[in-house]
Amino acid sequence: MIRYTDSLDNIGIEHLEGFFEGWQRAVTPQEHLKVLVASQRVLLAIDEETGNVVGFVTAITDGLLTGYIPLLEVLPKYRRKGIGTTLMRRMVEELADLYTVDLICDAELQPFYQRLGMQYAGPGMIIHKDARSLERNK
Ligand SMILES: CC(C)(COP(=O)(O)OP(=O)(O)OC[C@H]1O[C@@H](n2cnc3c(N)ncnc32)[C@H](O)[C@@H]1OP(=O)(O)O)[C@@H](O)C(=O)NCCC(=O)NCCS
């Protein structure tokens, strides 16, 4: 059974293994916990059998007009079971009073977000630390 919560009570680094798959910059469970604590909105999916976090979504917002969803991830073993959809649906509901909510995603995930009521809004811009240092080294 998966439990969804916005509480970080009793969540330690031992419950945060396996995330940030494929990132160029490694993110440790300690850093992950810092990110969760610092984010204004957090939702976690927890496997009740193990107590481990198996999915999460974060948001930052000015509380009135705009919100941004920087991170959504479900552990590979738990994907395609509706967990990502549930996390996003709940987060979008939490941010429903804002004028805009945006995020950046790969093209393959556009249908996933469109099903949640989001619209394509490209082009966008980003400052990306790894990309910047690669550019400088050209
Ligand atoms: C994207 C992600 C959060 C989806 O989580 P999930 O729990 O597997 O999603 P759901 O089970 O709710 O998926 C619902 C539907 O979305 C679509 N979908 C899900 N993941 C997809 C993917 N990687 N590519 C394309 N479509 C996808 C499918 O249509 C899926 O339905 P189906 O399983 O019946 O085919 C998960 O794949 C993930 O953590 N990926 C790595 C991190 C990432 O890309 N995060 C998003 C950053 S923008």
The ligand as a Gaussian input file, in Angstrom:
#p B3LYP/6-31G(d) Opt

LIG

0 1
 C        7.608000      10.766000     -14.827000
 C        7.345000       9.861000     -13.630000
 C        7.290000      10.706000     -12.363000
 C        5.990000       9.185000     -13.845000
 O        5.668000       8.475000     -12.661000
 P        4.758000       7.171000     -12.697000
 O        4.336000       6.876000     -11.305000
 O        5.420000       6.086000     -13.439000
 O        3.536000       7.726000     -13.573000
 P        2.071000       7.085000     -13.716000
 O        2.090000       5.637000     -13.363000
 O        1.130000       7.946000     -12.981000
 O        1.876000       7.249000     -15.303000
 C        0.655000       7.538000     -15.852000
 C        0.771000       7.614000     -17.354000
 O        1.702000       8.618000     -17.744000
 C        2.449000       8.169000     -18.900000
 N        3.856000       8.081000     -18.520000
 C        4.393000       7.799000     -17.314000
 N        5.738000       7.834000     -17.363000
 C        6.071000       8.133000     -18.627000
 C        7.317000       8.318000     -19.297000
 N        8.502000       8.199000     -18.645000
 N        7.282000       8.629000     -20.615000
 C        6.121000       8.756000     -21.279000
 N        4.896000       8.600000     -20.677000
 C        4.875000       8.290000     -19.384000
 C        1.891000       6.820000     -19.289000
 O        0.872000       7.028000     -20.231000
 C        1.300000       6.333000     -17.995000
 O        0.230000       5.473000     -18.182000
 P        0.487000       3.899000     -18.470000
 O        1.407000       3.399000     -17.377000
 O       -0.885000       3.335000     -18.398000
 O        1.123000       3.824000     -19.816000
 C        8.426000       8.744000     -13.504000
 O        8.540000       8.069000     -14.733000
 C        9.792000       9.261000     -13.116000
 O       10.082000       9.424000     -11.925000
 N       10.665000       9.502000     -14.115000
 C       12.037000       9.993000     -13.849000
 C       12.046000      11.410000     -13.334000
 C       11.286000      12.355000     -14.228000
 O       11.380000      12.290000     -15.458000
 N       10.523000      13.246000     -13.595000
 C        9.755000      14.256000     -14.275000
 C       10.562000      15.505000     -14.349000
 S        9.757000      16.682000     -15.406000

